């Protein structure tokens, strides 16, 4: 962890938590911690990586002819990532206190705070489904009511044949991703670690982003690059990039939030 680089300036999130202000040069420390945890986690981390890659490949296979729908589903890796990485957070947490990197306990990590994690996950799923529906609507509108083929999409992306479509589609997607990132960047690890309510976790996450706008913006960019690379390699890259993001996100939480004793 890069805690030695963190400013002593803090603000209260509530009666239990303090939000630290961090410098931008701590981001490589988070990525390094994520890679280190993959090495320490061994087969447990690999399991989650394979799960993410297999899920992506399965989606691509099922919806191969419906790229307008596949586009929305694929970006679900960004929107549902905070929940999907729950096991990785728990694995990092256990290794941090010296426990062996066992897979089985992490599969049920959400049980101690089941109600709040479920509520938060339902919120993420609702936002995800809203995005999928909106994605379909945007495609239909800019392709004159006819859902495009994969070739149509590629031509439009690389030739800027419909710049307004690209601006609306990616701009809207970015807004959804930014909203979810802001309320969830440390929310899931916080609920996992401290059994907090979904409301407290979401508000604390928002305040953390407001306290550290530039580091959080750069961290979001790192997530987009890592997951984007995984998607661009026919999902195979997710075997590495998703565990890096998941493990590193635990260290992001640990460096940003101080729990009062």
TIROKOL-813950 format. One record per residue (C-alpha): residue number from 1; residue in one letter; x, y, z. Coordinates in nm, 4 decimals, padded with zeros to 6 digits. Example, Ala and Ser with C-alpha at 12.3 -4.5 7.8 and 13.67 -1.06 7.14 Angstrom:
BEGIN
k, r, u, v, w
1, a, 01.2300, -00.4500, 00.7800
2, s, 01.3670, -00.1060, 00.7140
% end
This chain:
BEGIN
k, r, u, v, w
1, x, 00.0000, 00.0000, 00.0000
2, x, 00.1095, 00.3572, -00.0589
3, x, -00.0118, 00.4859, 00.2723
4, x, 00.3177, 00.6587, 00.3466
5, x, 00.2448, 00.9034, 00.0625
6, x, -00.0989, 01.0017, 00.1884
7, x, -00.1697, 01.3475, 00.3169
8, x, -00.2567, 01.3813, 00.6821
9, x, -00.5491, 01.6046, 00.5849
10, x, -00.8743, 01.4164, 00.6351
11, x, -01.2444, 01.4852, 00.6428
12, x, -01.5161, 01.3053, 00.8310
13, x, -01.7466, 01.0831, 00.6255
14, x, -01.9536, 01.0030, 00.9318
15, x, -01.8880, 00.9174, 01.2961
16, x, -01.6932, 00.6059, 01.2025
17, x, -01.4870, 00.6875, 00.8925
18, x, -01.2304, 00.9422, 00.7835
19, x, -01.1581, 01.0138, 00.4183
20, x, -00.7931, 01.0664, 00.3342
21, x, -00.6626, 01.2914, 00.0592
22, x, -00.4172, 01.1080, -00.1645
23, x, -00.1636, 01.2243, -00.4269
24, x, -00.1852, 01.1132, -00.7878
25, x, 00.1460, 00.9282, -00.7681
26, x, -00.0132, 00.6685, -00.5430
27, x, -00.1919, 00.5122, -00.8427
28, x, 00.1098, 00.3032, -00.9534
29, x, 00.1222, 00.1718, -00.5953
30, x, -00.2384, 00.0536, -00.6281
31, x, -00.1640, -00.1222, -00.9557
32, x, 00.1502, -00.2791, -00.8102
33, x, -00.0490, -00.4023, -00.5106
34, x, -00.3059, -00.5520, -00.7462
35, x, -00.0402, -00.7420, -00.9396
36, x, 00.1236, -00.8551, -00.6150
37, x, -00.2077, -00.9901, -00.4855
38, x, -00.2582, -01.1872, -00.8060
39, x, 00.0778, -01.3528, -00.7466
40, x, -00.0047, -01.4217, -00.3817
41, x, -00.3621, -01.5280, -00.4561
42, x, -00.2485, -01.7903, -00.7046
43, x, -00.5245, -02.0228, -00.8181
44, x, -00.7933, -01.8292, -00.6309
45, x, -00.7182, -01.5129, -00.8298
46, x, -00.6873, -01.7175, -01.1483
47, x, -01.0333, -01.8642, -01.0878
48, x, -01.1906, -01.5185, -01.0917
49, x, -00.9914, -01.4191, -01.3994
50, x, -01.1098, -01.7277, -01.5858
51, x, -01.4674, -01.6624, -01.4715
52, x, -01.4645, -01.3087, -01.6140
53, x, -01.3100, -01.4202, -01.9432
54, x, -01.5499, -01.7156, -01.9773
55, x, -01.8509, -01.4904, -01.9074
56, x, -01.7403, -01.2484, -02.1779
57, x, -01.6834, -01.5257, -02.4300
58, x, -02.0230, -01.6764, -02.3475
59, x, -02.1990, -01.3429, -02.4002
60, x, -02.0192, -01.2942, -02.7297
61, x, -02.1172, -01.6415, -02.8460
62, x, -02.4840, -01.6058, -02.7533
63, x, -02.5283, -01.2557, -02.8922
64, x, -02.2808, -01.2803, -03.1801
65, x, -02.5403, -01.1687, -03.4351
66, x, -02.6846, -00.8909, -03.2200
67, x, -02.3966, -00.6476, -03.1815
68, x, -02.6309, -00.3663, -03.0880
69, x, -02.7239, -00.5687, -02.7787
70, x, -02.3783, -00.7155, -02.7249
71, x, -02.2326, -00.3652, -02.7011
72, x, -02.4564, -00.2830, -02.4050
73, x, -02.3976, -00.6173, -02.2360
74, x, -02.0225, -00.5990, -02.2818
75, x, -02.0010, -00.2618, -02.1130
76, x, -02.1684, -00.4297, -01.8187
77, x, -01.8170, -00.5310, -01.7160
78, x, -01.7659, -00.1644, -01.6311
79, x, -02.1048, -00.1111, -01.4682
80, x, -02.1329, -00.4349, -01.2689
81, x, -01.7615, -00.4632, -01.1972
82, x, -01.7877, -00.3452, -00.8335
83, x, -02.0119, -00.6423, -00.7501
84, x, -01.8406, -00.8962, -00.9742
85, x, -01.5083, -00.8263, -00.8025
86, x, -01.6438, -00.8911, -00.4515
87, x, -01.4520, -01.2177, -00.4176
88, x, -01.1279, -01.0457, -00.5159
89, x, -01.1782, -00.7778, -00.2502
90, x, -01.2290, -01.0472, 00.0082
91, x, -00.9249, -01.2404, -00.1099
92, x, -00.7067, -00.9292, -00.0723
93, x, -00.8583, -00.8593, 00.2686
94, x, -00.7808, -01.2093, 00.3913
95, x, -00.4251, -01.2059, 00.2610
96, x, -00.3718, -00.8643, 00.4204
97, x, -00.4259, -01.0121, 00.7665
98, x, -00.2156, -01.3182, 00.6956
99, x, -00.4820, -01.5716, 00.6034
100, x, -00.4084, -01.8239, 00.3263
101, x, -00.5468, -01.7367, -00.0209
102, x, -00.8329, -01.9870, -00.0162
103, x, -01.1048, -01.9569, -00.2800
104, x, -01.4010, -02.1118, -00.0974
105, x, -01.4489, -01.8408, 00.1728
106, x, -01.4425, -01.5622, -00.0862
107, x, -01.7346, -01.7139, -00.2770
108, x, -01.9612, -01.6311, 00.0172
109, x, -01.8001, -01.3004, 00.1138
110, x, -02.1286, -01.1134, 00.0729
111, x, -02.3253, -01.3194, 00.3287
112, x, -02.2349, -01.1215, 00.6456
113, x, -02.3862, -00.8049, 00.4952
114, x, -02.6341, -00.9742, 00.2638
115, x, -02.9177, -00.7192, 00.2753
116, x, -02.7093, -00.4092, 00.2037
117, x, -02.4904, -00.5698, -00.0595
118, x, -02.8035, -00.7063, -00.2270
119, x, -02.9682, -00.3622, -00.2242
120, x, -02.6603, -00.2036, -00.3758
121, x, -02.6311, -00.4785, -00.6362
122, x, -02.9963, -00.4346, -00.7333
123, x, -02.9224, -00.0658, -00.7900
124, x, -02.6257, -00.1550, -01.0117
125, x, -02.8340, -00.4075, -01.2058
126, x, -03.1125, -00.1517, -01.2606
127, x, -02.8618, 00.1012, -01.3921
128, x, -02.7057, -00.1684, -01.6089
129, x, -03.0398, -00.2714, -01.7603
130, x, -03.1267, 00.0939, -01.8177
131, x, -02.8016, 00.1340, -02.0062
132, x, -02.8642, -00.1781, -02.2181
133, x, -03.2088, -00.0486, -02.3106
134, x, -03.0759, 00.3002, -02.3840
135, x, -02.7926, 00.1508, -02.5893
136, x, -03.0439, -00.0353, -02.8063
137, x, -03.2499, 00.2822, -02.8490
138, x, -02.9480, 00.4868, -02.9568
139, x, -02.8435, 00.2254, -03.2112
140, x, -03.1967, 00.2016, -03.3489
141, x, -03.2352, 00.5797, -03.3738
142, x, -02.9101, 00.6526, -03.5551
143, x, -02.9410, 00.3558, -03.7873
144, x, -03.2927, 00.4617, -03.8948
145, x, -03.4836, 00.1999, -03.7015
146, x, -03.2809, -00.0914, -03.8358
147, x, -03.0438, -00.2568, -03.5926
148, x, -02.6932, -00.2563, -03.7450
149, x, -02.4611, -00.5418, -03.8281
150, x, -02.1153, -00.5663, -03.6780
151, x, -01.9684, -00.4339, -04.0026
152, x, -02.1914, -00.1258, -03.9816
153, x, -02.0707, -00.0561, -03.6298
154, x, -01.7020, -00.0979, -03.7178
155, x, -01.7347, 00.1293, -04.0221
156, x, -01.9018, 00.3993, -03.8144
157, x, -01.6433, 00.3804, -03.5365
158, x, -01.3335, 00.3902, -03.7549
159, x, -01.4533, 00.6200, -04.0326
160, x, -01.6557, 00.8582, -03.8141
161, x, -01.9360, 00.8164, -04.0657
162, x, -02.1839, 00.9187, -03.7968
163, x, -01.9930, 01.1383, -03.5510
164, x, -02.3105, 01.2380, -03.3690
165, x, -02.3919, 00.8723, -03.3047
166, x, -02.0442, 00.8148, -03.1619
167, x, -02.0685, 01.1273, -02.9464
168, x, -02.4122, 01.0374, -02.8095
169, x, -02.3382, 00.6678, -02.7564
170, x, -02.0010, 00.7016, -02.5882
171, x, -02.0984, 01.0210, -02.4070
172, x, -02.4076, 00.8594, -02.2578
173, x, -02.2119, 00.5487, -02.1670
174, x, -01.9489, 00.7619, -01.9991
175, x, -02.2162, 00.9356, -01.7893
176, x, -02.3536, 00.6010, -01.6711
177, x, -02.0046, 00.4738, -01.5929
178, x, -01.9103, 00.7943, -01.4080
179, x, -02.2241, 00.7804, -01.1940
180, x, -02.1688, 00.4181, -01.1008
181, x, -01.7979, 00.4711, -01.0383
182, x, -01.8702, 00.7648, -00.8063
183, x, -02.1112, 00.5739, -00.5836
184, x, -01.9268, 00.2420, -00.5877
185, x, -01.5511, 00.2972, -00.6091
186, x, -01.5090, 00.2167, -00.2400
187, x, -01.8679, 00.1216, -00.1532
188, x, -01.8464, -00.2557, -00.2035
189, x, -01.5138, -00.2932, -00.0166
190, x, -01.6545, -00.0774, 00.2638
191, x, -01.9707, -00.2871, 00.2965
192, x, -01.7601, -00.6019, 00.2865
193, x, -01.5111, -00.4794, 00.5449
194, x, -01.7315, -00.2896, 00.7906
195, x, -02.0864, -00.4198, 00.7272
196, x, -02.2085, -00.0671, 00.6609
197, x, -02.5424, 00.0198, 00.5065
198, x, -02.5731, 00.0611, 00.1307
199, x, -02.6640, 00.4276, 00.1808
200, x, -02.3606, 00.5015, 00.3988
201, x, -02.1304, 00.3202, 00.1567
202, x, -02.2621, 00.5089, -00.1467
203, x, -02.2428, 00.8497, 00.0226
204, x, -01.8934, 00.7784, 00.1534
205, x, -01.7869, 00.6791, -00.1969
206, x, -01.9269, 01.0037, -00.3410
207, x, -01.7491, 01.2098, -00.0754
208, x, -01.4274, 01.0220, -00.1416
209, x, -01.4452, 01.1130, -00.5112
210, x, -01.5214, 01.4746, -00.4233
211, x, -01.2241, 01.4785, -00.1855
212, x, -00.9887, 01.3279, -00.4447
213, x, -01.1218, 01.4278, -00.7891
214, x, -00.7991, 01.4010, -00.9893
215, x, -00.6706, 01.0728, -00.8395
216, x, -01.0170, 00.9192, -00.8787
217, x, -01.0431, 01.0396, -01.2391
218, x, -00.7049, 00.8854, -01.3170
219, x, -00.7999, 00.5638, -01.1381
220, x, -01.1196, 00.5456, -01.3424
221, x, -00.9094, 00.5913, -01.6556
222, x, -00.6845, 00.3031, -01.5470
223, x, -00.9903, 00.0809, -01.5019
224, x, -01.1214, 00.1697, -01.8469
225, x, -00.7839, 00.0961, -02.0062
226, x, -00.7371, -00.2358, -01.8245
227, x, -01.0878, -00.3662, -01.8863
228, x, -01.0887, -00.2232, -02.2379
229, x, -00.7713, -00.4175, -02.3121
230, x, -00.9367, -00.7305, -02.1785
231, x, -01.2388, -00.6795, -02.4034
232, x, -01.0230, -00.5999, -02.7066
233, x, -00.8407, -00.9327, -02.6748
234, x, -01.1630, -01.1290, -02.7275
235, x, -01.2131, -01.1279, -02.3504
236, x, -00.9037, -01.3407, -02.2858
237, x, -00.7177, -01.0445, -02.1380
238, x, -00.9822, -01.0233, -01.8657
239, x, -00.8151, -01.3231, -01.7028
240, x, -00.5427, -01.0812, -01.5941
241, x, -00.6922, -00.7334, -01.6061
242, x, -01.0063, -00.7968, -01.4006
243, x, -00.8124, -00.9515, -01.1086
244, x, -00.5684, -00.6583, -01.1214
245, x, -00.8581, -00.4115, -01.0990
246, x, -01.0347, -00.6106, -00.8281
247, x, -00.7318, -00.6569, -00.6048
248, x, -00.6108, -00.3019, -00.6601
249, x, -00.9555, -00.1660, -00.5714
250, x, -00.9217, -00.3170, -00.2258
251, x, -00.6006, -00.1191, -00.1750
252, x, -00.7711, 00.1932, -00.3102
253, x, -01.0308, 00.1541, -00.0365
254, x, -00.7687, 00.0891, 00.2331
255, x, -00.5674, 00.3963, 00.1377
256, x, -00.8652, 00.6294, 00.1075
257, x, -01.0727, 00.5292, 00.4078
258, x, -00.9520, 00.5303, 00.7655
259, x, -01.1681, 00.3457, 01.0145
260, x, -01.1706, 00.4904, 01.3635
261, x, -01.0816, 00.2477, 01.6400
% end
